[in-house]
Amino acid sequence: MTELSTDFSNFHWDDEMIRRYEGKGPRYTSYPTALSFAPIKQNQFLAHAARYKDSAEPISLYVHVPFCERLCFYCGCNKIVTQQKEKANPYIEALAKEMEIVGPNFDKRRVQQLHFGGGTPNYLTKEQFQKVISKLKKYFDLDMNRDGEYSIEVDPRTLTTEQVSHYRKLGINRISMGIQDFDPDVQKAINRVQSYEEVEAITKAARGCGYKSISYDLIYGLPLQTVETFEKTLNQVVELNPDRIAVFNYAHLPDRFKSQRLIDSDSIPSSATKLDLLHLTISKLMEAGYVYIGMDHFAKADDELCKAQRAGSLQRNFQGYSTHNELDLVGLGASSISLVQGLYSQNAKGLKLYQNFLAQGILPTEKGYQLNKDDELRKDLIMTLACQYRIDYQTFEKKYDISFVDYFHTELMSLKNFVDDDMVTLTDNALTISQPGRLLIRSICMAFDAHMNPELQQRFSKVI
């Protein structure tokens, strides 16, 4: 396999060309996207998973913690805002019941990855979090002293250095912090005020405890952001030197997310400014030694994400980029999504509905999707494009017993504009995406999405 080039030293930015493609599209953390899911029966997931209970392949666990102490105006996550920690107790009981129901189909399969997302996972008290870990170990083959990825998302505003140490003692070895922006005016506009010193203290504590990876999340396109102010934020981030950085494009969708109605729409940067912010981000982080992985993600050259991308084992899932070829994913908690051997299954989003189902001993499955052969092929292709930026026709022909050019004749023809603009190169043997084309990888992937249509496309954020 040809090693993927991560050299962007000659990267050429073309505003005019990029604007021609700045439509909307998915981030492809799944294929098809969750918007294509439909109602399925509660027992469908269990019956399907039971067929693979004796598999020797490890699994990935995701645990959703929907609680937050404070409301961030920009947030579109599934969350409950409350400072009453006792409200998490019935949820933890429901989580334990879900583990009890699901666990027997996975308890022989080693947990290679564990991720706590939210909401704000560090919302839970020390005792509450310890209880969740204990239940996970009871119902799954989870040994956090083994070599594996065990990560947690945190809010630096409500996280203590004592919690950082406690998580590490439990076996958590990766930590991801939501920063968004260090500018005080931007922070006030999005109701997320946190100081550089707070983030610095948590970062130093995590390093001192021996976390294997520290990651920051930033957002560009937030209200009141300017190139000048965001450059200061990037300089501060580079100074703190995290291992990974995700810089997301803010999608202002007040019709879908009530909290975003608290943001002054007139204060949101223009499309031209957002492009300038992205250009600045890529230039600044590359200059600081970070590698542009793709879809808003950056990592140090010696980071496991970069190594996985070069080795061809990088993948995408609901948490973004991951270092292993696709593992069966078991999602626990309200709104969580599982993917086991081609079957997606999503839990009820509403907290009460989720808890009520489990109080009756019923798995809270709400929606899902069973991949067919065409879906499997397109999912493989789209995820390979998103991670490797190259498709070797022969690999797919051997794997799926097809003629790649014949099977995707229409899709390849639809890439003409990308080819003409030197974003995509088509040969008799491969499809390769150039460095400028990587910025528009979401648009290129959409050419192969059999579920996409104009109406559905408008429900996504802009691709850049």
C-alpha positions in Angstrom: 0.0 0.0 0.0 1.3 3.5 -0.9 1.9 5.5 2.2 -0.4 8.6 2.4 1.4 11.9 2.0 0.9 14.3 5.0 3.1 17.0 3.5 1.0 20.2 3.1 4.0 22.5 2.8 3.0 23.5 -0.8 -0.7 23.7 0.0 -2.5 26.2 -2.2 -5.6 28.0 -0.9 -8.0 29.2 -3.6 -11.0 31.2 -2.1 -12.9 31.4 -5.4 -12.6 27.7 -6.1 -13.6 26.7 -2.6 -16.7 29.0 -2.7 -18.0 27.1 -5.7 -18.3 24.0 -3.6 -19.5 25.4 -0.3 -22.8 23.5 -0.1 -24.1 21.4 2.7 -23.3 17.8 3.5 -22.7 15.1 6.1 -19.6 14.6 8.2 -19.9 10.9 7.4 -19.4 9.6 10.9 -21.7 6.8 9.6 -23.1 5.6 6.3 -25.9 6.0 5.8 -26.2 9.0 8.1 -28.6 8.8 11.2 -31.1 10.9 9.2 -31.8 7.8 7.1 -32.6 5.6 10.1 -36.1 4.2 10.5 -38.1 2.6 13.3 -37.0 -1.0 14.2 -38.2 -3.4 16.8 -36.6 -3.4 20.2 -35.5 -7.1 19.9 -34.0 -6.8 16.5 -30.6 -5.5 17.8 -30.4 -8.2 20.5 -31.2 -11.0 18.1 -28.7 -9.8 15.6 -25.9 -9.3 18.2 -26.5 -12.7 19.6 -25.2 -14.2 16.4 -21.8 -12.8 17.0 -21.5 -13.3 20.8 -18.7 -15.8 20.4 -16.6 -13.7 18.1 -13.0 -13.3 19.0 -13.0 -9.7 17.7 -12.8 -6.9 20.3 -15.5 -4.2 20.6 -15.8 -0.5 21.2 -18.1 0.9 23.9 -19.7 4.4 23.9 -21.4 5.7 27.0 -23.5 8.9 26.7 -23.8 11.2 29.8 -26.4 13.8 28.8 -26.1 16.1 31.8 -24.5 19.6 31.9 -24.3 22.1 34.7 -24.5 25.1 32.3 -26.0 25.8 28.9 -23.7 26.6 26.0 -25.7 28.5 23.4 -24.1 27.0 20.4 -24.5 23.3 21.4 -26.6 20.9 19.4 -25.9 17.8 21.5 -28.5 15.7 23.3 -28.3 17.1 26.9 -30.1 18.0 30.1 -29.0 21.2 31.9 -29.2 20.9 35.7 -26.9 21.4 38.7 -28.8 18.8 40.8 -26.4 15.9 40.6 -28.9 13.5 42.2 -30.9 13.6 38.9 -28.2 11.5 37.4 -29.0 8.6 39.8 -32.1 7.2 37.9 -30.1 7.5 34.7 -27.2 5.5 36.0 -29.7 2.8 37.1 -31.1 2.8 33.6 -27.6 2.5 32.2 -26.9 -0.5 34.4 -30.2 -2.1 33.3 -29.2 -1.6 29.6 -25.8 -3.1 30.3 -27.5 -6.1 31.9 -29.7 -6.6 28.9 -27.0 -6.1 26.2 -24.0 -7.4 28.0 -24.6 -11.2 27.6 -24.1 -10.8 23.8 -20.7 -9.1 24.2 -19.2 -10.2 27.5 -16.8 -12.6 25.8 -15.4 -9.9 23.6 -12.6 -7.7 24.9 -13.3 -4.0 25.1 -10.6 -2.3 23.0 -12.1 1.2 23.1 -14.3 3.0 25.6 -15.5 6.5 25.2 -17.5 8.7 27.6 -19.3 11.5 25.7 -22.1 14.0 26.4 -23.3 16.3 27.5 -20.6 16.5 30.1 -19.3 13.2 31.4 -17.4 14.9 34.3 -20.8 16.2 35.5 -21.0 12.9 37.4 -19.7 12.8 41.0 -16.8 10.6 41.9 -19.1 8.0 43.3 -21.5 8.1 40.3 -18.7 7.7 37.8 -17.2 4.9 39.8 -20.5 3.1 39.8 -20.8 3.3 36.0 -17.2 1.9 35.6 -18.1 -0.9 38.0 -21.2 -1.8 36.1 -19.3 -1.8 32.8 -16.7 -4.2 34.2 -19.5 -6.4 35.5 -21.3 -6.8 32.2 -18.4 -6.5 29.7 -14.9 -7.8 29.3 -13.3 -4.4 30.4 -9.9 -4.4 31.9 -8.5 -0.8 31.8 -5.0 -2.0 32.7 -4.7 -3.6 29.3 -3.5 -1.8 26.2 -6.5 0.0 24.9 -8.1 3.4 24.3 -10.2 4.6 27.2 -11.3 8.3 26.8 -13.5 10.9 28.3 -14.8 14.3 27.1 -14.6 17.0 29.8 -15.6 20.6 30.4 -12.6 22.5 31.9 -15.0 24.9 33.7 -16.4 22.2 35.9 -13.5 19.8 36.0 -11.1 19.6 39.0 -7.5 18.4 39.0 -8.7 15.8 41.5 -11.1 14.4 39.0 -8.3 14.3 36.4 -6.2 12.2 38.7 -9.2 10.0 39.7 -10.1 9.2 36.0 -6.5 8.2 35.3 -6.4 5.9 38.4 -9.5 4.2 37.0 -7.7 3.6 33.7 -8.9 6.5 31.5 -5.9 7.3 29.4 -7.2 9.9 26.9 -8.9 13.2 27.6 -10.7 15.6 25.3 -11.5 19.2 26.4 -14.0 21.6 24.9 -12.3 24.9 24.5 -14.1 26.5 21.5 -12.4 29.9 21.8 -10.3 31.8 24.4 -11.6 35.3 23.4 -13.7 36.8 26.4 -16.2 38.4 24.1 -16.8 35.3 22.1 -17.1 33.3 25.3 -19.8 35.6 26.7 -21.7 35.5 23.4 -21.9 31.7 23.6 -22.3 31.5 27.4 -19.1 29.5 27.9 -16.7 31.6 29.9 -13.4 29.8 30.9 -10.0 31.2 31.3 -6.7 30.2 29.7 -5.4 29.5 33.2 -8.2 26.9 33.9 -7.4 25.0 30.7 -3.6 25.2 31.4 -4.1 23.8 34.9 -6.2 20.8 33.6 -3.7 20.2 30.8 -0.7 20.2 33.1 -2.6 17.9 35.5 -3.4 15.5 32.7 0.2 15.4 31.6 1.4 14.9 35.2 -1.0 11.9 35.5 0.4 10.2 32.4 -2.5 10.5 30.0 -1.5 9.1 26.6 -3.4 11.8 24.6 -4.8 15.3 25.3 -7.2 16.7 22.8 -8.8 20.2 22.4 -12.0 21.1 20.5 -12.3 24.5 18.9 -15.1 26.0 16.8 -14.7 28.6 14.1 -17.6 30.7 12.9 -18.8 31.6 16.4 -20.4 35.0 17.1 -18.0 38.0 17.3 -15.0 35.9 16.0 -12.5 37.7 13.8 -9.3 36.5 12.2 -7.4 38.6 14.7 -9.1 37.3 17.8 -9.0 33.6 16.6 -5.3 33.9 15.8 -4.8 34.8 19.4 -6.7 31.7 20.4 -4.7 29.5 18.1 -1.5 30.9 19.5 -2.6 30.1 23.0 -3.6 26.5 21.9 -0.3 25.9 20.3 1.5 27.2 23.4 -0.5 24.5 25.5 0.7 21.9 22.9 -2.2 19.3 22.9 -1.6 16.1 21.0 -4.8 16.5 18.9 -7.0 19.4 17.9 -10.4 19.3 16.3 -11.6 22.6 14.8 -15.2 22.4 13.9 -17.3 24.7 11.6 -20.1 26.2 13.7 -23.5 25.4 12.1 -26.1 28.0 13.1 -29.4 26.1 13.0 -31.7 27.9 15.5 -34.8 26.2 14.0 -33.4 22.8 15.1 -31.6 23.8 18.4 -33.5 26.1 20.8 -30.3 27.3 22.6 -28.9 28.7 19.4 -31.8 31.2 19.4 -30.0 32.9 22.2 -27.2 33.8 19.8 -27.4 37.1 17.9 -27.5 36.0 14.3 -26.1 39.3 13.2 -22.9 38.7 15.2 -22.0 35.5 13.3 -19.1 35.9 10.9 -19.8 36.0 7.2 -19.0 33.1 4.9 -15.9 34.9 3.6 -14.7 35.5 7.2 -15.3 31.8 8.0 -13.2 30.8 5.1 -10.4 33.2 6.3 -10.7 31.6 9.8 -10.3 28.1 8.3 -7.4 29.2 6.2 -5.7 30.7 9.2 -6.3 27.6 11.3 -4.8 25.2 8.7 -1.8 27.5 8.1 -1.2 28.2 11.8 -1.4 24.6 13.0 0.7 23.2 10.2 3.3 25.8 10.9 3.3 24.6 14.5 4.0 21.0 13.4 0.5 19.5 13.3 -0.7 17.3 10.5 -4.0 17.9 8.9 -5.8 14.5 9.2 -9.0 15.7 7.5 -12.5 16.9 8.3 -11.3 19.5 10.8 -8.9 17.2 12.7 -5.2 17.8 13.3 -2.6 15.8 15.2 1.1 15.7 15.9 3.1 13.8 13.4 4.0 11.1 16.0 0.4 10.8 17.2 -1.4 7.4 16.8 -4.0 9.0 14.5 -1.2 10.0 12.0 0.4 6.6 12.4 -2.9 4.9 11.7 -3.6 7.1 8.7 -0.2 6.2 7.2 -0.7 2.5 7.9 -4.2 2.5 6.4 -6.0 1.6 9.6 -7.6 4.9 10.4 -11.4 4.9 10.5 -14.3 7.2 11.2 -17.1 6.6 13.6 -19.5 8.6 15.7 -16.7 10.1 17.8 -14.8 11.2 14.7 -11.5 9.6 13.6 -10.3 6.5 15.4 -7.0 4.5 15.2 -8.4 1.0 14.6 -10.1 -0.7 11.7 -13.7 -0.8 12.4 -14.8 -2.5 15.6 -18.3 -3.4 16.5 -19.6 -0.4 18.4 -22.0 -0.8 21.4 -23.7 2.5 22.4 -25.1 2.9 25.9 -27.3 5.7 27.1 -30.0 8.0 25.7 -29.5 8.7 21.9 -26.5 6.4 21.7 -26.0 4.5 18.4 -24.6 1.0 18.1 -23.2 -0.6 14.9 -22.8 -4.4 15.0 -22.0 -6.3 11.8 -24.0 -4.0 9.5 -26.9 -3.2 11.8 -27.3 0.3 13.2 -29.4 0.7 16.4 -30.2 4.0 18.1 -31.6 4.5 21.5 -34.5 6.8 22.4 -33.2 10.4 22.7 -35.6 11.6 25.4 -34.3 10.9 29.0 -37.7 9.9 30.4 -38.5 7.7 27.4 -35.1 6.0 27.7 -35.5 5.4 31.4 -39.1 4.2 31.2 -38.3 1.6 28.6 -35.5 0.2 30.8 -37.7 0.3 33.9 -39.9 -2.2 32.1 -36.8 -4.3 31.1 -37.1 -3.3 27.5 -34.2 -2.2 25.4 -34.9 1.5 24.5 -34.3 1.0 20.7 -36.0 3.7 18.7 -34.5 3.6 15.2 -31.9 1.8 13.1 -30.8 0.6 9.7 -29.7 -2.7 8.3 -27.0 -2.3 5.6 -27.4 -4.2 2.4 -24.6 -5.2 0.1 -24.6 -2.0 -1.8 -24.6 0.0 1.5 -21.6 -2.1 2.7 -19.6 -1.3 -0.4 -20.5 2.4 -0.4 -19.8 2.7 3.3 -16.4 1.1 2.8 -15.6 3.4 -0.1 -16.7 6.6 1.7 -14.9 5.8 4.9 -11.7 4.9 2.9 -12.0 8.3 1.0 -12.5 10.2 4.2 -9.4 8.5 5.9 -7.0 7.7 3.1 -8.0 10.1 0.2 -7.4 7.4 -2.3 -9.4 4.4 -3.7 -7.6 1.6 -5.3 -10.0 0.0 -7.7 -8.5 -3.5 -7.6 -8.9 -3.6 -3.8 -12.6 -3.1 -4.1 -13.0 -5.3 -7.1 -11.4 -8.3 -5.2 -13.3 -7.6 -2.1 -16.8 -7.1 -3.6 -16.5 -9.0 -6.9 -17.3 -6.0 -9.1 -15.9 -3.9 -11.9 -15.3 -0.7 -10.0 -15.5 1.6 -13.1 -18.7 -0.1 -14.3 -20.4 -0.2 -10.9 -19.7 3.5 -10.2 -19.8 4.8 -13.7 -22.4 7.5 -12.9 -20.7 8.6 -9.7 -17.3 8.9 -11.4 -18.8 11.0 -14.2 -20.3 13.3 -11.6 -16.8 14.1 -10.3 -16.0 16.0 -13.5 -15.9 19.4 -11.9 -13.6 18.2 -9.2 -11.3 16.6 -11.8 -11.3 19.8 -13.9 -10.3 21.8 -10.8 -7.5 19.4 -10.0 -9.1 18.2 -6.7 -9.6 14.7 -7.9 -7.4 12.5 -10.2 -9.0 9.6 -12.0 -6.8 6.9 -13.6 -7.5 3.4 -14.9 -6.5 2.1 -11.4 -7.4 4.6 -8.8 -9.2 7.7 -7.6 -6.9 10.1 -5.7 -7.8 13.3 -3.9 -5.3 16.2 -4.1 -4.5 18.3 -1.1 -7.0 21.1 -2.0 -9.6 18.4 -2.6 -9.2 17.2 1.0 -10.9 20.4 2.2 -14.0 19.3 0.3 -13.9 15.6 1.1 -17.5 15.7 2.3 -18.7 16.9 -1.1 -16.6 14.3 -2.9 -18.0 11.6 -0.6 -21.5 12.7 -1.4 -21.1 11.7 -5.0 -21.1 8.0 -3.8 -24.0 8.4 -1.3 -27.0 6.5 -2.6 -29.2 7.9 0.2 -28.5 11.6 -0.4 -31.1 13.8 -2.0 -31.5 17.6 -2.2 -34.0 17.8 0.6 -32.0 15.6 2.9 -28.8 17.5 2.1 -30.2 20.8 3.4 -30.5 19.4 6.9 -26.7 19.2 7.2 -24.1 21.9 7.9 -22.0 23.6 5.3 -19.1 21.4 4.2 -16.6 24.2 4.8 
